[in-house]
Amino acid sequence: MANFIDMPLVAEWLRQFDPDDRPAATRLVEAIMLVNLDYFFSGLRTRLLEQAGTARCPIGLYVESNGSLSRFRRSLHTAYSQDWVTTR
């Protein structure tokens, strides 16, 4: 997993802040963690299965977007629809 602060555009982004505000902006950047798709889906799947195992009612996951996440929706549906059906 990459550390967001090490990305080339981050230094440029931080320069836009007033020098007094840069420490706070830097702390914000340091708190961001980039993860690959497999890591993201693994964590999401774990949380969904935990909730499905302890919930006493159906649970749902809804993605809201302006339409730019259609690939994400297809991936999410493909990755979890079968697990959801088999764990309910």
The 8 nearest C-alpha neighbors of each residue, nearest first, counted from 0:
[[1, 34, 33, 2, 35, 32, 38, 3],
 [0, 2, 33, 3, 32, 34, 5, 6],
 [1, 3, 4, 5, 32, 33, 0, 31],
 [2, 4, 5, 6, 32, 31, 1, 33],
 [3, 5, 6, 2, 28, 29, 9, 10],
 [6, 4, 3, 2, 7, 9, 1, 10],
 [5, 7, 4, 3, 9, 8, 2, 10],
 [8, 6, 9, 5, 10, 11, 4, 3],
 [9, 7, 11, 10, 6, 12, 5, 13],
 [8, 10, 12, 11, 7, 6, 4, 13],
 [11, 9, 13, 12, 8, 14, 7, 4],
 [10, 12, 14, 8, 9, 13, 15, 7],
 [11, 13, 9, 10, 14, 15, 8, 16],
 [12, 14, 10, 15, 11, 16, 9, 21],
 [15, 13, 11, 16, 12, 10, 17, 21],
 [14, 16, 13, 12, 17, 11, 21, 18],
 [17, 15, 14, 21, 13, 20, 18, 24],
 [16, 18, 20, 19, 21, 15, 14, 13],
 [19, 17, 21, 20, 16, 22, 14, 15],
 [18, 20, 17, 21, 22, 16, 23, 24],
 [21, 19, 17, 18, 23, 22, 16, 24],
 [20, 22, 24, 18, 23, 16, 19, 25],
 [23, 21, 25, 24, 20, 26, 19, 18],
 [22, 24, 26, 25, 21, 20, 27, 19],
 [25, 23, 21, 27, 26, 22, 28, 20],
 [24, 26, 22, 28, 27, 23, 21, 29],
 [27, 25, 29, 23, 28, 24, 22, 30],
 [28, 26, 24, 30, 25, 29, 23, 31],
 [27, 29, 25, 30, 31, 26, 4, 24],
 [30, 28, 26, 27, 31, 4, 25, 3],
 [29, 31, 27, 28, 26, 32, 3, 25],
 [32, 30, 28, 29, 3, 33, 27, 2],
 [33, 31, 2, 3, 34, 30, 1, 0],
 [34, 32, 1, 0, 3, 2, 31, 35],
 [35, 33, 0, 38, 39, 32, 36, 1],
 [34, 36, 38, 37, 39, 33, 0, 40],
 [35, 37, 39, 38, 40, 34, 41, 33],
 [36, 38, 40, 39, 35, 41, 34, 42],
 [39, 37, 41, 35, 36, 40, 34, 42],
 [38, 40, 36, 42, 37, 41, 43, 35],
 [41, 39, 43, 37, 42, 38, 44, 36],
 [40, 42, 38, 44, 39, 43, 37, 45],
 [43, 41, 45, 39, 40, 44, 38, 46],
 [42, 44, 40, 46, 45, 41, 39, 47],
 [45, 43, 47, 41, 42, 46, 40, 48],
 [44, 46, 42, 48, 43, 47, 49, 41],
 [47, 45, 49, 43, 44, 48, 50, 42],
 [48, 46, 44, 50, 49, 45, 51, 43],
 [47, 49, 51, 45, 50, 46, 52, 44],
 [50, 48, 46, 52, 47, 51, 45, 53],
 [49, 51, 47, 53, 52, 48, 54, 46],
 [52, 50, 48, 54, 49, 53, 47, 58],
 [51, 53, 49, 50, 54, 48, 86, 87],
 [52, 54, 50, 51, 49, 55, 48, 56],
 [55, 53, 56, 51, 50, 52, 57, 58],
 [54, 56, 53, 57, 51, 52, 58, 50],
 [55, 57, 54, 58, 51, 53, 50, 59],
 [58, 56, 59, 54, 55, 51, 87, 50],
 [57, 59, 56, 51, 60, 54, 50, 47],
 [60, 58, 61, 57, 47, 51, 50, 56],
 [59, 61, 62, 58, 47, 75, 63, 76],
 [60, 62, 63, 59, 72, 64, 58, 75],
 [63, 61, 64, 60, 72, 68, 71, 75],
 [64, 62, 61, 65, 66, 68, 72, 67],
 [65, 63, 66, 68, 62, 67, 69, 61],
 [64, 66, 67, 63, 68, 69, 62, 72],
 [65, 67, 64, 68, 69, 63, 70, 72],
 [66, 68, 65, 69, 64, 70, 71, 72],
 [67, 69, 71, 70, 66, 72, 64, 65],
 [68, 70, 72, 71, 67, 66, 73, 74],
 [71, 69, 73, 72, 68, 74, 67, 75],
 [70, 72, 68, 74, 69, 73, 75, 76],
 [73, 71, 69, 75, 70, 74, 76, 68],
 [72, 74, 76, 70, 75, 71, 77, 69],
 [75, 73, 71, 77, 72, 76, 78, 70],
 [74, 76, 72, 78, 73, 77, 71, 79],
 [77, 75, 73, 80, 79, 74, 78, 72],
 [76, 78, 74, 75, 79, 80, 73, 81],
 [79, 77, 75, 76, 74, 80, 81, 82],
 [78, 80, 82, 76, 81, 77, 83, 75],
 [79, 81, 83, 76, 82, 77, 78, 84],
 [80, 82, 84, 83, 79, 85, 78, 77],
 [83, 81, 85, 79, 84, 80, 86, 78],
 [84, 82, 80, 86, 81, 85, 79, 87],
 [83, 85, 81, 82, 87, 86, 80, 79],
 [84, 86, 82, 83, 87, 81, 80, 79],
 [87, 85, 83, 84, 82, 51, 48, 52],
 [86, 84, 85, 83, 51, 52, 57, 82]]
